[in-house]
Amino acid sequence: MTIRDATAEDADSCATIYAPYVRDTTISFETEPPGPVEMAERIADAQQRHAWLVATDDEGRIVGYAYGAPFKSRAAYRWTCEVSVYLERGARGRGTGRALYEALLARLAERGLAVAVAVMTLPNEASEALHRGLGFTEVGVFEGVGWKHDGWRDVVWYRRSLGGEPGRGPGGG
């Protein structure tokens, strides 16, 4: 497995990986899967201040991705980011998500971000275990805040310090 920065050329693969999460599960609260053009825009946006990484198998095929994004738009939140990871169905349980997140969290700390938050729809034992295993701690549960697939869904928030010092790295103070 190789982990590298995502490029616009990876947008189609990332969109393909993400689409089943949108269509078939409550893991994502989006209701329409983004296409390659929108995914390329998301990748470009993430690369400006945060990061978007992809994992490839031995043949160079993308099997997962992880990214950091702004947490909130107000200036006081600028050192906090929200992180997500998505894997192709066959890539689960092989350490790909952990490897992507470890690389992503290190990159975000290098860029001066100090806190990462992650939000998961419940139940999602595998994702919760991954986050706890990477040092995230549960902050709290928001009950019934998302409506998808004909039901109200709970979400749990996790937080982790990145050890970064605000203002160091791209994006400055």
C-alpha positions as CSV (number, residue, x, y, z in Angstrom):
1,M,0.0,0.0,0.0
2,T,1.1,3.5,-0.8
3,I,-0.3,6.7,0.7
4,R,0.1,9.9,-1.3
5,D,-1.5,13.3,-1.8
6,A,-4.6,13.2,-3.9
7,T,-4.8,15.1,-7.2
8,A,-7.7,16.0,-9.4
9,E,-7.0,12.8,-11.4
10,D,-8.1,10.9,-8.3
11,A,-11.5,12.4,-8.2
12,D,-13.3,9.7,-10.1
13,S,-11.9,6.9,-7.9
14,C,-12.8,8.9,-4.7
15,A,-16.3,9.6,-6.0
16,T,-16.7,5.8,-6.8
17,I,-15.6,4.8,-3.3
18,Y,-17.9,7.4,-1.6
19,A,-21.1,6.8,-3.6
20,P,-22.2,3.7,-1.8
21,Y,-21.8,5.4,1.5
22,V,-24.2,8.1,0.3
23,R,-26.7,6.0,-1.5
24,D,-26.9,2.9,0.7
25,T,-26.0,3.9,4.3
26,T,-26.5,6.5,6.9
27,I,-22.8,6.9,7.4
28,S,-22.8,10.0,5.2
29,F,-25.7,12.5,5.6
30,E,-25.3,13.6,1.9
31,T,-28.3,12.4,-0.2
32,E,-26.8,12.6,-3.7
33,P,-23.3,11.3,-4.4
34,P,-21.0,13.9,-5.8
35,G,-19.6,13.3,-9.2
36,P,-15.9,13.5,-10.2
37,V,-16.0,17.3,-11.0
38,E,-17.4,18.1,-7.5
39,M,-15.0,15.6,-5.9
40,A,-12.0,17.3,-7.7
41,E,-13.2,20.6,-6.3
42,R,-13.3,19.1,-2.8
43,I,-9.8,17.7,-3.2
44,A,-8.4,21.1,-4.4
45,D,-10.1,22.9,-1.5
46,A,-8.8,20.5,1.1
47,Q,-5.2,20.7,-0.3
48,Q,-5.1,24.5,0.2
49,R,-5.0,24.5,4.0
50,H,-5.7,20.9,5.2
51,A,-4.9,17.7,3.3
52,W,-6.5,15.0,1.2
53,L,-4.6,11.7,0.9
54,V,-5.3,8.5,-1.0
55,A,-4.2,4.9,-0.4
56,T,-3.3,2.8,-3.4
57,D,-2.9,-1.0,-3.6
58,D,0.2,-2.7,-5.2
59,E,-1.3,-2.0,-8.7
60,G,-1.8,1.7,-8.0
61,R,-5.5,1.5,-7.7
62,I,-7.1,3.8,-5.1
63,V,-8.7,1.8,-2.3
64,G,-9.4,4.6,0.2
65,Y,-9.0,8.2,1.1
66,A,-8.9,10.5,4.1
67,Y,-9.1,14.3,4.3
68,G,-9.2,17.2,6.7
69,A,-11.6,20.1,6.3
70,P,-12.5,23.3,8.1
71,F,-14.5,22.6,11.4
72,K,-16.4,25.9,11.4
73,S,-15.9,29.2,9.5
74,R,-15.3,31.5,12.4
75,A,-11.7,32.6,13.1
76,A,-11.5,31.1,16.6
77,Y,-11.9,27.6,15.0
78,R,-9.1,28.0,12.4
79,W,-6.8,25.6,14.3
80,T,-9.4,22.9,14.5
81,C,-10.3,20.6,11.6
82,E,-12.8,17.9,10.8
83,V,-11.4,14.6,9.5
84,S,-13.0,11.7,7.6
85,V,-11.8,8.5,6.1
86,Y,-13.6,6.3,3.4
87,L,-12.5,2.9,2.2
88,E,-13.5,0.7,-0.7
89,R,-15.6,-2.1,0.8
90,G,-12.9,-4.8,0.2
91,A,-10.2,-2.6,1.9
92,R,-11.8,-2.7,5.4
93,G,-10.0,-4.6,8.2
94,R,-6.6,-4.4,6.6
95,G,-5.1,-1.4,8.3
96,T,-5.8,1.0,5.4
97,G,-8.0,3.3,7.4
98,R,-5.5,3.5,10.2
99,A,-2.5,4.1,7.9
100,L,-4.5,6.9,6.0
101,Y,-5.4,8.6,9.3
102,E,-1.9,8.4,10.8
103,A,-0.5,10.1,7.7
104,L,-3.3,12.6,7.6
105,L,-3.1,13.5,11.3
106,A,0.7,14.0,11.0
107,R,0.2,16.2,7.9
108,L,-2.4,18.3,9.6
109,A,-0.2,18.8,12.7
110,E,2.7,19.9,10.3
111,R,0.3,22.5,8.9
112,G,-0.2,24.0,12.3
113,L,-3.6,22.5,13.1
114,A,-4.0,21.7,16.8
115,V,-7.3,19.7,17.1
116,A,-9.1,17.2,14.9
117,V,-12.7,16.3,15.3
118,A,-14.6,13.4,13.8
119,V,-18.3,12.9,13.5
120,M,-19.9,9.4,13.1
121,T,-23.5,8.3,12.6
122,L,-24.5,5.7,15.2
123,P,-24.2,2.8,15.3
124,N,-20.7,2.5,13.7
125,E,-18.6,0.2,15.9
126,A,-15.8,-0.1,13.4
127,S,-15.3,3.6,12.9
128,E,-15.6,4.3,16.7
129,A,-12.9,1.6,17.4
130,L,-10.6,3.1,14.7
131,H,-10.9,6.6,16.2
132,R,-10.4,5.4,19.8
133,G,-7.4,3.4,18.6
134,L,-5.9,6.6,17.2
135,G,-6.3,8.5,20.4
136,F,-9.6,10.2,19.8
137,T,-11.9,10.6,22.8
138,E,-15.7,10.8,22.7
139,V,-17.0,14.3,23.3
140,G,-20.7,13.5,23.1
141,V,-23.7,12.2,21.3
142,F,-26.3,14.3,19.5
143,E,-29.5,12.3,19.4
144,G,-31.8,12.4,16.4
145,V,-30.1,15.3,14.5
146,G,-30.0,13.8,11.0
147,W,-32.9,12.4,9.0
148,K,-31.9,9.8,6.4
149,H,-33.4,6.6,5.1
150,D,-36.7,7.3,6.8
151,G,-35.4,7.8,10.3
152,W,-33.7,10.1,12.7
153,R,-30.0,9.3,13.2
154,D,-27.7,10.0,16.2
155,V,-24.2,11.2,15.7
156,V,-21.2,10.9,18.0
157,W,-18.4,13.5,18.1
158,Y,-14.8,12.6,18.8
159,R,-11.8,14.9,19.4
160,R,-8.1,14.5,19.4
161,S,-5.2,16.9,20.0
162,L,-2.8,17.0,17.0
163,G,0.1,18.2,19.1
164,G,0.5,21.0,16.6
165,E,1.1,24.6,17.7
166,P,-1.4,27.0,16.2
167,G,0.1,29.3,13.6
168,R,2.9,27.1,12.5
169,G,2.9,25.8,9.0
170,P,1.0,27.0,5.9
171,G,-1.9,29.3,6.7
172,G,0.1,31.1,9.4
173,G,-1.5,33.1,12.2
